[in-house]
């Protein structure tokens, strides 16, 4: 299982703590593969862009209007987190109660 996120993100910290056997992938340091990003976007659509983040609020209108995949490639920290890929390749997004229940937390 892989958790894609940022070390300073509270939701990511909670997921890492509860899913201790998971491999953490730091979006700032390691990035995310274009294929995985495309899969995540195909599944979650625009919900993958965290429009409540400070990063998003700092963007100008032209940046906000960019293609989401290009935006996330250039600014992976604006992705909603964590993105979790289980051992079967199934993706989940965020750390809400629905995701926690899926992983038995």
N, C-alpha and C positions, 0 to 999 in steps of 0.2 A: 504494500500500500504506500502511496506517495501523497504527501501533503505539500501543495504549492502555496507559498505565502511569503510573509515578511516577518522576521523575528520580533519586531516591535509591535505587531498587530495583536490586540487582545484576543480576538477570535481565533487567530492562528495559535497563540499560546495555549488557549484552552483545548483546542483540538490536539495539539502536540502532547499535552499532559494526559489527556484521556486515551489517545491512540499511541501509546508509548513505543510500540513496535514499528510504527510507520517511519518511512524515510522522509525527512523534511528537505524540500527543495526551496532555496531562498530565491525569490524572483529578482531581487536586486543583484545578487551575486551570480547566480546560475542562469537566470532567465527561464524561458519556457519555449519548448520547440514549436515551430510554426504549425506542425501537424496537430499537436495536442491543443494548441490555442484554437485552431480551426474546428476541431471536434467539440471543444467546450462552447464555442460560439454557436455552432450548429445546434447544440442541445439547449443552451440557455438564452440564446439571442442577446438582445441589448441588456438583459439583466446581469450579464457578466461585467458590465462597466459600472463601477461604483460611483454613482452621480451624487452621493452624499459626502464623498471624501474631500479633504482639503486640497488634494492634488487637482481634482476635477474643478473645484471652485476657483482655482488659480488659473485655469485655462482661459484663453480668449475665445471668442465665438468661432473663429476659423478652426481652432484646434478641436473644439467640441463638435464641429460639423464633420470632422474627418471620418473616414471609414473606421468602424470600431476595431477591426483586426489590425489595421495600420496603427491606430492610436495605441492599442495595447502592446504592440510590438515595440513602439518607440517609448512608451511609458507603462511598463508592466505594473507599477505600483497603483495604477488607477483600476486594476482588476478587483472585483469583489473577491473577498478571501474568507476562508481558504478554499481552494479548489482541491478536491480529494479524488484520487483515482484508486479504487480498490484493486485487489489482486485479479479480479476478472475484467478489469478495464472499465468498470462502470464509474461515471463521474457524478460527483455531488458538488454543490456550490454553497458556501456559507457554513455557519455553525449554529443553525436554528434547531429548535426541538425536533423537527422532522429528520434532520440529518443525524442528530445525536441518537434518536431512537433507532434509526437504520443501523447504526453501529453498536447498539446495545449499551449506550451510555445513559 
